[in-house]
Every structure is written in structure tokens, then in C-alpha cells.
Amino acid sequence: MKTWFTQHGRGLRAAVARFTGAPLGALFNVLVISFALALPLGFYAVLNSLQTFAGHALVDSAPQLRIYMALDADSDDIAQTDQRLGQDDNVSKVLFVSRDQALRELKQSSGLADVIDSLPQNPLPDAFIVSLREPSPAALETLRDGIQTWPHVAHVQVDSAWAQRLDALLRIGRFAVAVLATLFAAVLAAVTFNTIRLQILTQRDEIEVAKLIGATDAFIRRPLLYFGALLGLVSAGIAWLLVSGGVMLFNREFGAWTQLSGSLFRLDYPGPAAIFTLLAVAAALGWGGAWLAATRTIALLEVEYK
């Protein structure tokens, strides 16, 4: 075990020496990978902020169910419907609007009091306005379909069209972030692959001598793997700094506008989970790209030696 730690420590030190020995070349590689990682991370920050803002908007102006009773429903039918609504765990608030109250509000708001007074009878039904604890589109549709089958319920109207559109847009955003992350992950692996391959080709004489004195492929490959992981980690750290700086500038520049417009929208910084995932994935991709490059290039060199 001590030998294992010694070998990996030596490989890590060699990777750091390679990284700092050619700072200009390493800087260009880091910048390319950093920009590639910053784009999906930035889109994720925007999407996460929009999702949080949409969640607040959904709570502040939650879509509601409007239950219209049949015209022949009596007080017992209304009381039974009210009781069944109160037994639903997802129902947070129930407001009953009688047909007489609805008619009075219509007369006040429409300006057609004379026309309404001339009607032989009140054409409006009794109604319930229902608010949910979880006003998601799926929950609204499920509750609507269930209430529609209750006795003496004529119609159930759900105001979920805007919620469904918002949910669809967020799903498209999440898909776009996943596609961008996949594409730029391939960029990271490709840059690492090419960097390691060039390093091996420039040190082919050293590798040939090391092979002659008994060095294994794992020994030659180990510092290159750490170099790839280090390249990914440093690039991910710079990408996080770029996105955090962009979020800070956005919030500062648009802060006055959001206050004047009454909007609560602001960009959130990437959370610890997102940062840890970024660092871990970048290091893993750098390690994997380095492993592919080192394994393939060393194998090709062995064929040339023979």
C-alpha cells in the first residue's frame, strides 16, 4: 500500500511539474476548456433561476380549479361537495360563490344591470374556487378529472394552460442544457486527448528509454492521467469563476430595473452540488481522455519500436 501511494504521489508531482513547466500552452488549453464548461454551467444557472422564479410565481398566482354546480343542485349537494373537497389533502383553500353573489358581481362589473334584471331567472350556477397546495399541471388535471365525476357537478374549469406552457419551456431548457453539457464534455475530452498525445510524441525518446529499462505502461501513463485530471479541475474552477462573475454583473446591472419593475427575478449563483458535479465530471473526463490518448499512443509507439 505504501508503494502504491508513493507511485501515485510521484505521478501527481510529475503532472504538476508538466502543468507548470509550460504555462503558456497549459493556459490556452485551460481557457478553451473553461469556456466550453462555462456555457452549460451558465445556462444551468439561468435555468435554475427561472425555475425558482417560476416556483414563486406559481405560489403567488397559483392556478385554480373552478367547479360549477348543476342548476338543480340544492344546499345538501353543495354541502356534500364542500365536504369532499375538504377531505382532499392537496386542497389548501375552498371558496364558495353562490349563484346570487355571482349575479350581483356580474351586475356591478358588466354595466348591464337593466338587462340582467330583466332575466326571468338567475342563469348562473353555484361555484367553488379551489386552490391547491401543489398546483402542478399534473395535479390540476388529476383533481379535475376526479371532481368531474361527482354528482351534481356540471363543469370543472382548470386554469393550467400557462402552467403547462411554463413546464414545457423548462423541460426544453433542461434538455438544451443536457445537450450542451454533452457536447462540451466531448470538447474537454478531445482537447485533453490531443494534449496528451502531443506530449507523448514530444517525449517519445524518453518513453523508449524508460521502456528499455523495464518501465511499465502504467508507470508511463500515470503522470499523464493526473495531468488530464488536473487540466479538467483547473478548467472547471475557472469556468465556475467566469459564471459567478457573470451572475454578479447581471444582478448588479439589472438590479435597478428589477426594483423599478417590481420583478423579483435575479440570477442565482451555482450551488455547492452543481460546483462539485462540475469539478468531478471535469476531472473524470480529463482522466478518461488522457487514458485513451496515452493507451493508444503508447501502443502505436510500441509498434514502431518493433
N, C-alpha and C positions, 0 to 999 in steps of 0.2 A: 504493500500500500504506500509506503514511504517513497519507493522508487516511482510509483505511478504519479504521485503528487510532484515529485522532483521533475519528472519528464514534462508534465503539463505546465509546471511553473516556468521551466526553461523555454517551452514553446510560446507561452504568453509573453515572456520578456522579449523573445526574438520578434514576435508580432509587433510589440510596441516599438521596438527599435526600427523595424521596417517602416512603420507608420510615421515615426518622427524623423526618419532618415531622409525621406523625400517629401518634405512638407508641401511643396507646390503641387506635385502630382496627386498627393492624397487630398489636398484641398479641392482640386477640381472634381475628383471623384465624389467627395463628400457633398459638394454643392449640388451636383447633378442628382444624387440620390435624395438629398434633403428636399429639393424642390419637388421631386417625384412623390415623396412621402407627405409633404405639406399639403398637397392638393386634396387627396382623400381625407386627411385629418381635418382640413379646413371645412370641407363640405360636411363632414360628420358634425363639426361644431355648430355649423349653421342649421343643419337638420335637427340636431338635438335641441337647439334653442327654439326653433319653430315648433317642435313637438311640445316643449314645456309651455311655450306661449299659447299653443292651441289647447293644451290641457286646462290652463287658467281660463281661457275664453269659453271652453266647454262648460266649466263650472259656473262662470259668471252669467252666461247666457245659454243655459242648457236647453236643448230641445225638449219639448214636452209632448205628452200624449193628450189628445182631446177626445173625450168619449161622449158621444151624442146618444142620448137615450131615445127609445121609441116614443112616439107621441102618446101612446096609450099606457105608458109606464106610470104606475101610481107611487105613492110615498113608500110603500113596503118594498117595491122593486128598487127604488133609489137607495133605500137604507141597506138592502142586501148587497147592492153593487158597491156602496161605500165601505161596507164591512169586508168584502172580499179584497178590495184594494188595500185596506189597512193591514191585511194579513200577508201581503207580499213583501218580502224582505228588501227588495230593490226599490220599493216605492218610498220616497222620502217625504213627499208632501201631496196632499189631495185638496183641491179647491173646488167646491160645488158652486155652480152658477145655475140658478133656477131659470126657468123659461121667462118668468115675469121680469127678473132682473136683466136678463139678456135683452128683452124687448125695450126696457127703459133705457139701457145703454145704447141700443140701436137708434132710438128716437133722439137721444142727445147728440150722437155723433154724426148721424146721417143728414140732419136737417130736413127730414121728410116726416115730421110729426103728424101732419094732417093726413098724409097718405096712410101711415101706419094706423092712425086712429080709425080710419075708415074700414080697416080689415074686419071681417066678421069674427075672426078668432085669432089667437096668437099662433103663428105658424112655427115658432121657434121651439126646439126641444130643450129639456133639461140637459145639462152637460157637466162633465168633470174635467178639470185640468190637472194632470198628473205629472209630477216631477220625479225623476229617478236619482238614486244615489250613484249609479253607474250609467250615465247617459250615452253609452256607446251605440253605434248604429245597430249592432247585432242584438243588444239587449232591448232596444226600442222595437225592433221588428219582432222579436220573440214575444214580448209582452203584448204587442198589438194583435198578433195572430191569436194569442190565448184569449184576450178580452173580447175579440170579435165573436167568439162562440158563446159568450154569456147570454143568458136570457134577457130580453128587453133592451139589448144594446143594438142600436140601429147602425152606427158607423163609428169607426175609430180612426182618427187622423193623427199621423205622426210627422213631426217637423224634423225629419232626419236627412233631408236631401243635402243640406250644406255640410252636415257631419260626415255623410258618406263621401262627398267630394273631397273634404279635407283629409279623411282617412285614406282615400285613394291617392291623393297627392303625396302624402307621407310615405305610403308604400312605394310609389315611384321613386321618391327621394332615397329611400333606403336601398332600393335596387341599384340606383345610379351610384351610390357610394360604394356598394359591394363591387360593381363592375370597375369603377375607378381604382379601388384598392387592389383588385386582382391584376389590372393592367400595370399599375405602378410597382406592384410586388414583382412582376416579371421584369420590369426595368431594373429594379435593385439586383435581382439575381443575375441578370445579363451583365450589368456593369461589374459586379463582383467577379463573375466568371471570366470576363475579358481581362480584368486587372490581374487576377491570379495567374491566368495563362501567360500574360506578358512577363510577369515576374519570374515564372518558372523558365521561360525561354531565355531571359536575360541571365539566368543563373544556371544554365544547363551544364556548364563546365563544373561548377561546384557540386551539382547534383550527381554528375557522373563520378567524380572523385569520392563523394560520400557513399555511393553505391558500391564502388570498388573496395572500400574498407569495411563493408558489411552493414551500412545503414539500411533500415527497412523503409518501405513505402510509408508506413505510419509515422516514422520519425521525420521523414522529409515533409510529409503532408501536415503534421501537427501545427507548426507555426503559421502555415498558410490558412488553416481553418480558423485559428484565433484572429488572424488578420481580417478575414472576411467578417467574422462576428463583430470585431471592433469597428470595422468600417460601417456595418449596419447600425451599431449602437450610437456612434458619434453622429451619423447622419440623422437618426431618429431624434436624438437630442436637439440638434439644430432645427429640424422640422418642427418640433414642439415649440421652440423659441420663436420661430417665424410665425406660427399660427397664433401663439399667445400675444405677440406684438401686434399682429393684425387685428385680433379681437379688441385689444386695448385701444388701438387707434380708431376702430369703428365705433366703439362705445363713447369715446371722447368726442368724436366729430359729430355723431348723430344724437348725442345725449340731449343737447338743447332742443333739437327738433322733436324728439320723442316726448319731452316735457311739455312743449307747446301744443303738440297734437293730442296729448292725453294718452298716448300709447305707452304700454308697459314693456314693449319689446326691447330686448337687449341680447347681445351675444354672450353666451356662457363660455368660460374657459374649459378646455378639455379636462375631464375629471381624472382622478388617480387611476381608475380602471382603464380608461382609454389610453392614458400615457403608458401604463405598464404593458398593455396589449401591444401598443406600437413598438416599444423597446424590445419586447420578447419576440415579436414577429420579425422585426428588422434584423435582430441578431440571428434568429433561426434561418432566415433567408440568406443572410450573408454567409453563415456557416455552410448552408446547403450549396450555394453557388460556388463557394470555394472548394468544397469537397468534390463536386462534379468536375470543376476545372482541373484541380490537382490530380485526381484519379485518371482522368482522360489524358492529360498532357504527359504525366509521368509514364503512362502506358505507351504512348506514342514514342517518347524518348527511348524507352527500353527496346522498342522495335528497331529504332535507328542504331542503337548501340550494337545490336546483334548483326 
